């Protein structure tokens, strides 16, 4: 089992599985409502030139997150 890292630290093109979301803040609730739950597989598609925002793909659609929001999502990189 690989170590969990923040979604904001995942390299572009990497695949991962969500392990934990912070329970604090309205953005966390909104992410859960959109289907970003523990156990969800995702791919980091790209980042903006300055590293913020990030585009992730999961459950068949693309979502753009602020880097500050992505720091509250722990993921486990997969091969």
N, C-alpha and C positions, 0 to 999 in steps of 0.2 A: 504494500500500500504506500503510495507516494505521499509526501507531506503536503498539507494544504497551504495554499498561497492566496493572496488577495487577487481578485479578478483584475485589478489595475496593474498587477505585475506579470500577468500572462502575456507571452509573446504573441505577436500577430500571426494568425494562421493556426494557432494551437487549439486543441480540443481539450475540454475539461468537463467535469461533473460538479455541479454545485453541492457543497457539503453543508454550508451554514450561511444564513443571512442574519445580520444584526437586527434586533427587535426594536431598535430606537429610530425614531424619525418617521415622518410621513412618506418619504421616498421608499422606505423598506416595505411599508404596507402596499404601496402602489406596485412595486415590483412583484410581490406575491400575487396581487390581483391579476397581473398580466401573465402569470404562470411560471415565474422564476422561483421555483421551489427546490428544496433539498432533493437531490437525486436527478435533477434535470441536466441533460447533456447540452453543452453549448460549444460554439466556436467563436473565437475572437476574430472578426473579419478584418477590421482595420482600425487605425487610430488617426486622428487629425494630425497635421504636421507638428503641432506643439504638444501632442500627446493627450489632448482633451478636446472633444469627447471621444468615447470608444464605441464602436459598432459591434454588437454581438448577434449571433444567429442562434435561435433555439425555437423548438416547437414549430418550425416552418416559417418563421418570420424574423425580420431584422429589427433590432432595438438599439437606439443610441442612448448611452448613459454618460453622465458626467463622471469624470475620474473620481471625484469625491464620493459619488454614490457607489462606484465600483469597488472602492476600498472597504465597503461594509459587506462584500460578498466573498466568502471563502470558497475556493474551488480546488479540486484535485485534478491536476493535469493527467491526461490519458495519452496513450500512444496513437 
